Amino acid sequence: MAKEAQKSFVLRIDASMMNELEHWAEDEFRSVNGQLQWIIAEALRRSGRVKRSKKQQREGSDARS
């Protein structure tokens, strides 16, 4: 399966927010970039702008069982 192309952009955030983001990423065993991608993807799913994949739907239904 072909991987989707990724785009880069510059993000400016204050130092205290970056510090908290780094700690959160460490807690979740992710890089800061990975943590930001997860946060954005989760926000898009929760807002209904992106549908969950079939795999995520299966995992969600397994967790509820």
Number of C-alpha atoms within 10 A of each C-alpha: 3 4 5 6 5 5 5 5 5 5 5 7 8 7 9 9 10 13 11 11 17 16 14 15 18 13 9 10 11 15 14 16 12 13 18 14 12 14 12 12 15 14 13 14 13 12 10 10 10 12 12 16 9 9 9 11 12 11 11 12 10 9 8 6 5
